[in-house]
Amino acid sequence: MKWVKLPKYCELSGDTANAVHARRKKGLWLDGVHCQVRNHTLWINVEAVEKWVENGLLSSRKA
């Protein structure tokens, strides 16, 4: 499943809703790419988030 609602994403990942909202506010996660709001519900693109994590891990290994 590509898109999941925020509570399900938090359950699966162990992440918190506050952390997700902070990443959106900082511009680390982009609406329409990593997440989107539909009918007052925040949906998370799990595939895009996994790529974001992998890119961060690769960048930290190169440093």
Rosetta silent file (secondary structure, phi, psi, omega in degrees, C-alpha in Angstrom):
SEQUENCE: MKWVKLPKYCELSGDTANAVHARRKKGLWLDGVHCQVRNHTLWINVEAVEKWVENGLLSSRKA
SCORE:     score description
SCORE:     0.000 S_00000001
   1 L     0.000  129.115 -175.923    0.000    0.000    0.000 S_00000001
   2 L   -82.521  -43.721 -176.813    1.463    3.323   -1.081 S_00000001
   3 E  -113.097  133.234  174.655   -0.636    5.772    0.983 S_00000001
   4 E  -133.623  153.706  176.834   -1.683    5.317    4.625 S_00000001
   5 E   -70.162  153.504 -176.050   -3.384    7.610    7.103 S_00000001
   6 H   -50.306  -47.801 -179.617   -1.159    9.282    9.686 S_00000001
   7 H   -59.519  -37.690  179.159   -2.196    7.071   12.655 S_00000001
   8 H   -68.875  -40.532  177.207   -1.421    3.915   10.648 S_00000001
   9 H   -59.887  -44.802  179.442    1.933    5.332    9.532 S_00000001
  10 H   -62.210  -41.092  178.439    2.809    6.088   13.169 S_00000001
  11 H   -62.000  -45.181 -176.846    1.787    2.577   14.199 S_00000001
  12 H   -71.739  -38.651 -171.699    3.902    0.977   11.469 S_00000001
  13 H   -95.519  -22.556 -173.181    6.972    3.194   11.776 S_00000001
  14 L    82.044    1.290  177.102    7.088    4.035   15.464 S_00000001
  15 L   -74.758  164.846  177.050    7.247    7.698   14.443 S_00000001
  16 L  -107.425  155.684  176.271    5.068   10.293   16.176 S_00000001
  17 H   -60.964  -38.529  179.206    2.462   12.570   14.654 S_00000001
  18 H   -61.823  -38.954  179.013    4.356   15.552   16.081 S_00000001
  19 H   -65.772  -41.336  178.500    7.536   14.466   14.268 S_00000001
  20 H   -62.091  -47.826 -179.577    5.636   14.128   10.988 S_00000001
  21 H   -63.441  -35.609  178.338    4.079   17.593   11.373 S_00000001
  22 H   -65.951  -40.778  177.875    7.494   19.058   12.243 S_00000001
  23 H   -64.316  -38.767  176.751    9.035   17.612    9.047 S_00000001
  24 H   -64.684  -44.768 -177.832    6.204   19.118    7.006 S_00000001
  25 H   -63.464  -38.187  179.396    6.621   22.486    8.713 S_00000001
  26 H   -77.714  -10.423 -179.506   10.401   22.459    8.091 S_00000001
  27 L    83.496   12.298  177.253    9.850   21.520    4.452 S_00000001
  28 L   -74.717  -35.053  174.420   11.627   18.175    4.769 S_00000001
  29 L  -111.617  127.117 -175.717    8.468   16.370    3.691 S_00000001
  30 L   -99.680  136.473  175.167    6.617   17.968    0.821 S_00000001
  31 E   -64.586  134.572 -177.344    2.868   17.961    0.375 S_00000001
  32 L    92.334  -14.771  177.682    2.029   15.996   -2.741 S_00000001
  33 L  -114.692  -64.510 -177.974    5.236   13.966   -2.484 S_00000001
  34 L   -91.185  -23.873 -176.496    5.634   12.596    1.045 S_00000001
  35 E  -157.921  167.135  174.514    2.173   13.461    2.329 S_00000001
  36 E  -161.612  151.524  178.787   -1.112   15.085    1.417 S_00000001
  37 E  -104.492  125.811  175.895   -4.262   16.291    3.115 S_00000001
  38 E  -134.886  124.794  179.338   -7.584   14.996    1.833 S_00000001
  39 L    51.920   46.283  177.400  -10.878   15.624    3.651 S_00000001
  40 L    64.635   21.532  179.273   -9.061   16.835    6.773 S_00000001
  41 E  -121.850  131.367  177.547   -6.998   13.631    6.901 S_00000001
  42 E   -88.808  122.705  177.897   -3.210   13.521    6.536 S_00000001
  43 E  -106.841  141.624 -179.030   -2.057   10.693    4.282 S_00000001
  44 E  -113.246  132.229  176.169    1.563    9.527    4.175 S_00000001
  45 E   -87.373   99.906 -174.514    3.248    8.164    1.046 S_00000001
  46 H   -61.874  -39.525 -179.625    5.194    5.267    2.554 S_00000001
  47 H   -63.589  -43.788 -179.994    7.233    4.675   -0.608 S_00000001
  48 H   -67.114  -38.417  179.048    8.392    8.307   -0.790 S_00000001
  49 H   -66.472  -40.039  177.349    9.202    8.358    2.925 S_00000001
  50 H   -60.949  -41.669  177.132   11.275    5.175    2.585 S_00000001
  51 H   -63.737  -39.838  178.843   13.267    6.819   -0.232 S_00000001
  52 H   -61.247  -43.701  178.701   13.715    9.936    1.938 S_00000001
  53 H   -64.241  -47.633 -178.962   15.096    7.787    4.768 S_00000001
  54 H   -60.449  -42.116  178.454   17.375    5.838    2.429 S_00000001
  55 H   -63.835  -37.229  177.765   18.761    9.038    0.885 S_00000001
  56 H   -67.184  -39.542  178.408   19.463   10.421    4.350 S_00000001
  57 H   -66.868  -40.629  178.466   21.257    7.252    5.362 S_00000001
  58 H   -65.052  -41.087  179.421   23.341    7.280    2.185 S_00000001
  59 H   -63.598  -39.476 -178.713   24.256   10.933    2.684 S_00000001
  60 H   -70.763  -28.349  178.687   25.355   10.326    6.260 S_00000001
  61 H   -73.307  -30.757 -178.945   27.552    7.396    5.197 S_00000001
  62 H   -74.750  -25.028 -175.452   29.359    9.535    2.601 S_00000001
  63 L   -76.620    0.000    0.000   30.231   12.228    5.141 S_00000001
